[in-house]
Amino acid sequence: MSFDATYGLLFEVTFLHNYFLNNGEETFASMTNADKQKMLQQFSTDAFLVLTPTLETNTVLKNYKMTFKKTKTGFRIYTKVKDEFEPFIKIPANLNLTFLIKINDYQFENYTNLDFALTQAYHFSNVKPLTEPVSFEYLPKISDNKLISNAYLVSEETTAYLVSALEPSEQQNVFGIISLTAKGDNSSGNIVNTLGKMLSPNFKIHFDNRKTLWKYINRKAGTEIKTNAAKPLTRSGFVEIDPLTDFTPAQPAESQYPNPSVKSITKINSDYYSEIFI
């Protein structure tokens, strides 16, 4: 199949995650384009999640001569075209495509700056569900400077409705649902224009890395100290700890402190702690 000759890009969904893309305290957003590309070369969504069209969407894709193509940073939907912008089969304004996000890394919750609820799912869409308030957060575009927050966690009522629409085999362990309609509630979220021509938008789901208070535990001495402020957890880079300013009271200037792993994290009240045994 030649995508260039007979298929055109209908839309793309790009995933980013600051745990993988930040370099210590240097954020991905602040990097030069060259440095961003270096970080992206080592990045793959396969490290933390699984993306699949729903069974119903698979049928829709076949009926409309569309195809789902996985990428390192998410996925693209291509459709057979007559020319550069016109689909071979006219796409109705209410055509909906739905995709499931399931987590495959048990430490995802440790390094991702979100809350997790068993009875609620994250919903990423260009159309607001009827059961959600007017403050519903629409799926950002690639150019939007937005990180995914708890605002994308929909209510139990909405979650139950969305999950009930899935086949029984799909209903377990759903972290998030991507639901995209050809024409969204706002023109900025449209996938096709009023003439049915493809707009080929690129939507973005950008997770932030969790920041924790770093607690250093000396079992031999029976002491523990913690940083005054939360520090970022990242796979790459190193966060320097200043013993004079990062602790109260200050520690000896010659002291050295390692960075924590993401394996040992505890939550006390609303604060997250990384435990490092020294």
SULQUI-V235519 format. One record per residue. N is the residue number from 1. SS is DSSP state (~ for helix, > for strand, _ for the rest). Layout:
N/SS + N/SS
This chain:
1/_ + 2/_ + 3/~ + 4/~ + 5/~ + 6/~ + 7/> + 8/> + 9/> + 10/> + 11/> + 12/> + 13/> + 14/> + 15/> + 16/> + 17/> + 18/~ + 19/~ + 20/~ + 21/~ + 22/_ + 23/> + 24/_ + 25/_ + 26/> + 27/_ + 28/~ + 29/~ + 30/~ + 31/_ + 32/_ + 33/~ + 34/~ + 35/~ + 36/~ + 37/~ + 38/~ + 39/~ + 40/~ + 41/~ + 42/_ + 43/_ + 44/_ + 45/~ + 46/~ + 47/~ + 48/_ + 49/> + 50/> + 51/> + 52/> + 53/> + 54/_ + 55/~ + 56/~ + 57/~ + 58/~ + 59/~ + 60/~ + 61/~ + 62/~ + 63/~ + 64/_ + 65/_ + 66/> + 67/> + 68/> + 69/> + 70/> + 71/> + 72/_ + 73/_ + 74/> + 75/> + 76/> + 77/> + 78/> + 79/> + 80/> + 81/> + 82/_ + 83/_ + 84/_ + 85/_ + 86/> + 87/> + 88/_ + 89/_ + 90/_ + 91/_ + 92/_ + 93/_ + 94/_ + 95/_ + 96/> + 97/> + 98/> + 99/> + 100/> + 101/> + 102/> + 103/> + 104/_ + 105/_ + 106/_ + 107/_ + 108/~ + 109/~ + 110/~ + 111/~ + 112/> + 113/_ + 114/_ + 115/_ + 116/_ + 117/_ + 118/_ + 119/_ + 120/_ + 121/_ + 122/> + 123/> + 124/> + 125/> + 126/_ + 127/_ + 128/_ + 129/_ + 130/_ + 131/_ + 132/_ + 133/_ + 134/_ + 135/_ + 136/_ + 137/_ + 138/_ + 139/_ + 140/_ + 141/> + 142/_ + 143/_ + 144/_ + 145/_ + 146/_ + 147/_ + 148/_ + 149/_ + 150/~ + 151/~ + 152/~ + 153/> + 154/_ + 155/_ + 156/~ + 157/~ + 158/~ + 159/~ + 160/~ + 161/~ + 162/~ + 163/~ + 164/~ + 165/_ + 166/_ + 167/_ + 168/~ + 169/~ + 170/~ + 171/_ + 172/_ + 173/_ + 174/_ + 175/_ + 176/> + 177/> + 178/> + 179/> + 180/> + 181/> + 182/_ + 183/_ + 184/_ + 185/_ + 186/_ + 187/~ + 188/~ + 189/~ + 190/_ + 191/_ + 192/> + 193/_ + 194/_ + 195/_ + 196/_ + 197/> + 198/> + 199/_ + 200/_ + 201/> + 202/> + 203/> + 204/> + 205/> + 206/> + 207/> + 208/_ + 209/> + 210/_ + 211/> + 212/> + 213/> + 214/> + 215/> + 216/> + 217/> + 218/> + 219/_ + 220/_ + 221/_ + 222/_ + 223/> + 224/> + 225/> + 226/> + 227/_ + 228/_ + 229/_ + 230/_ + 231/> + 232/> + 233/_ + 234/_ + 235/_ + 236/> + 237/_ + 238/_ + 239/_ + 240/_ + 241/_ + 242/_ + 243/_ + 244/_ + 245/_ + 246/_ + 247/_ + 248/_ + 249/_ + 250/_ + 251/_ + 252/_ + 253/_ + 254/_ + 255/_ + 256/_ + 257/_ + 258/_ + 259/_ + 260/_ + 261/_ + 262/_ + 263/_ + 264/_ + 265/> + 266/> + 267/> + 268/> + 269/_ + 270/_ + 271/> + 272/> + 273/> + 274/> + 275/> + 276/> + 277/> + 278/_
